Amino acid sequence: MSEFPSYDAGAENELPKPQWQKPSLEEEMGELERHAKESGTALDPLVEAFKQAELQELSDEDWENMENCDSRDTTWTSEQIHEHLEGKRDFQKIEDGLKNGATMPAPVVLYREGHQPNLLAGNSRLLGCRALGLRPTVLAIHLNE
């Protein structure tokens, strides 16, 4: 049994669901390049996998096992996130969008066989989902190496 609470109920039923959309390759290229450099992964196959990637709901298990994101911690409050991201991100804009069912680019998660899921982009959006009890949709990149 997961120590993470399920996000199939609660605030999600009271708030309109965000309209997640596939983020543009152009907007996320910097994150793909950073990951390729830090992990030693070839960039071209990562870019091709991004182009083929599809949106899917983030499962509790994948969220729990994604070690490189702050939102694994289920105790975040909106106030704590505002403090944590102060000077880094306009979290108020993200939070308002999540609360109002706005169209937003989905966080990007890399899946590779034999590895834990890896967040490439969207930590602030996932933090907002965690604080509001929303089940996030992510762009799931599946990279076969």
N, C-alpha and C positions, 0 to 999 in steps of 0.2 A: 504494500500500500504506500502510495506516495505521501511524503510529508507536505506536499504542496496542495493547497485547497483547489478544488475544481472550479473552473471559471465558466461552467455551463449554466450557472444560476446566479442569483444575487443582482448586483447593480446592472449587469448586462441586460436583464429583463426590463429594467426601468429606463435605460438610456437607449437612444437610437444607435444602431451599429454603425461604426465608421464604414465608409465606402472605400475599401482598400483597393488600390490599383497597382499594377506592376510599375515599379520605378523605372526611369529611363536609364539606359546603359550609360549615356553621357553624364548624368548626375552621379552615378555610382562608380564610374571608372576609377576615381581616386581611391576608393575603398578597395576595389578589386586589385589595383596596383599595389597598394599597401600590404594587403594580405599575401599576394604572390611573393613580394619581396621578403616579408617576415617569415613566411612558411617554406620558402623554397619551391613553391608551386609554380608551374609554368603558366604564364598569363594567358596565352592564346586559348588553351582548353578551358580555362576558367571563364573567359569571355564567351566562348561558344556555349558553355553550359548555362551561363546567365541568359543568353538569348533563347534557350530552350526551356528555361525554368517556368514553373507555373505557381499560381497562388494556392495556398492550402492553409487550413487552420493549424496553429501551433499546438501540439499536444502537451499535456502536463508533463509527460515523460521527457519529451525533447526540451521543454523549457527548463526542467529540473537539471538536465544533463548538459546544458549549454554553459560551460564554465566561464566563458569570457563576457558575460553580461551581468550588469548590476541587478537586473530584475529577477534573478533566481531567488533573491531574498523576498519572501512573501510579506514582509512587515512594512514595506515602504508606505508612507503617507504622502499625500499631495504636498504638504508643507515641507517635508524632508526632501522631496524631489526638487522643489523650487530652490531650496538652500544648496543642494548638491550640484545643481546645474547653473547656479547663478554665475553670470559672466561667460557662460559657455554656450547655452542654448536658450531660445525664447520658449521656455516650457509652458508659459501661459497660453501661447498660441496653440501648442500641441494639445494641451489639456482641453482648451475650448473646442478644438476640432473633434477630439475624441468624445466629448460630452454632447456635441451637437450633430453627430453623424456625418461629419464632413468627409469629403473625398481626400484621401491621404495616400502617399506612397507607402507600400508595405515594407516592413523591415525585411532585411535580406539575410537568409540563413543558408550556410553551406553544409551539405551532407556528403560525407565521404565514407565508404565502407571501412570499418575498423576504427573509426574516429568518432568522437562526440560531435554533436552539431556545433557549428561555429557561427556566431553572429558576425556578419560583415558590416551591417549598417542598420540603424534603427534602435539603438539602445534607449534613447529618450522616449520614443514611441512605446517601446515595451514597458518601460517604467510607468508611463501613464496608464497603460492597460492594466498593469499590476495594481496600481493604486485605486483605479476605478472599478476593478473586478470585471474587466472586459476580456473576452477571448480574442487574442490577436490572430490576424491572418498574416502570413509571411510569404515572401517569394522564396520558394524552396529550390536551391541550386543543388542538383545532384551531379557530382563530379566523379567519374569512374577513372581511376588512375591505373 
